[in-house]
Amino acid sequence: MGHTSLSGHAAHKQSRRMRVVGLLSLLGSAAFFIGGLWCASVWAEDAALIAPFRPYTQGMPRVPGLDPGVMLSRANAQLAKDVLPAEVLQLVEAGDVELLIQDATDLPPR
C-alpha cells in the first residue's frame, strides 16, 4: 500500500498549523526588534552615566601653550591660570615649583 497525498481535511489542518507557526515567528521577530530598541535606549543611558568616569575616550585634554614636554615655570605661569588651582598657580608664579606638562593617563582602578 503506497502513501497517498493528504486528504482535504489533513491538508487544511497542516496549512492552518503553518499559518500559526508563521504568525508566532512574526510576533517573536517583532518582540525581538522592539526589545532591541528598548535595550538601545538603556545602553545609551548607561553610556551617559559611564562617560564622566572615562574622560579621555574622546582624546587627551589640551590647553593652548601647554603641550606635553613644556616646563611650566615663573616665566610662563600665566598659560595655566585657567586650569590650575589658585594656590598652585601662586607657587609656580613665585618660582617655588616648576611643573612638567605631560599627557594625562586614564589609569585602571586598583
C-alpha positions in Angstrom: 0.0 0.0 0.0 1.5 3.3 -1.1 1.3 6.5 0.8 -1.3 8.7 -0.8 -1.5 12.5 -0.6 -3.1 14.2 2.4 -6.8 14.4 2.4 -8.5 17.8 2.2 -9.1 17.9 5.9 -5.5 17.0 6.8 -4.1 19.5 4.2 -6.3 22.3 5.7 -5.1 21.3 9.2 -1.4 21.4 8.1 -2.0 24.8 6.3 -3.5 26.2 9.4 -0.6 24.9 11.5 1.9 26.6 9.1 0.0 29.9 9.4 0.1 29.7 13.2 3.8 29.0 13.1 4.4 31.9 10.7 2.4 34.2 12.9 4.3 33.2 16.0 7.5 33.6 14.2 6.5 37.1 13.1 5.4 38.1 16.6 8.7 36.8 18.0 10.6 38.8 15.5 8.6 41.9 16.3 9.2 41.4 20.1 12.9 40.9 19.5 13.0 44.1 17.4 11.1 46.2 20.0 13.2 44.7 22.8 16.3 45.7 20.9 15.1 49.3 20.6 14.4 49.4 24.3 17.8 48.0 25.1 19.5 50.5 22.8 17.9 53.3 24.9 19.1 51.7 28.1 22.6 51.3 26.7 22.6 55.0 25.7 21.6 55.9 29.3 24.4 53.6 30.6 26.9 55.3 28.2 25.8 58.7 29.5 26.4 57.5 33.1 29.8 56.0 32.3 31.2 58.9 30.2 32.2 61.1 33.2 34.3 58.2 34.5 36.2 57.9 31.2 37.2 61.5 30.4 39.9 60.6 27.9 37.8 58.5 25.4 37.5 61.5 23.1 41.2 62.3 23.4 43.5 64.0 25.8 42.6 67.4 27.1 44.7 70.2 25.6 45.4 73.8 26.8 46.9 76.1 24.2 50.6 76.7 25.0 50.7 73.8 27.4 51.7 70.9 25.2 53.4 67.8 26.6 57.0 68.5 27.3 56.6 72.2 28.3 58.0 73.2 31.6 55.6 75.4 33.5 57.6 77.9 35.5 57.6 81.5 36.7 58.2 82.7 33.1 55.1 81.1 31.6 52.8 80.5 34.6 50.0 82.7 33.2 49.4 80.0 30.5 47.9 77.8 33.2 45.9 80.4 35.1 42.6 78.9 33.9 43.5 75.3 34.7 45.5 75.4 37.9 44.1 75.9 41.4 45.0 79.4 42.7 47.3 78.0 45.4 49.3 76.0 42.9 49.5 78.9 40.5 50.9 81.1 43.2 53.6 78.6 43.9 54.6 78.5 40.2 54.5 82.3 39.9 56.7 82.6 43.0 59.2 80.2 41.4 58.8 77.7 44.2 57.5 75.0 41.9 58.0 74.0 38.3 55.7 71.6 36.6 56.5 69.4 33.5 53.4 69.2 31.3 52.6 65.6 30.4 49.7 63.7 28.8 47.1 62.7 31.3 46.6 59.0 31.8 43.4 57.0 32.4 44.7 54.6 34.9 42.6 51.5 35.8 41.3 51.4 39.4 43.2 49.3 41.8 
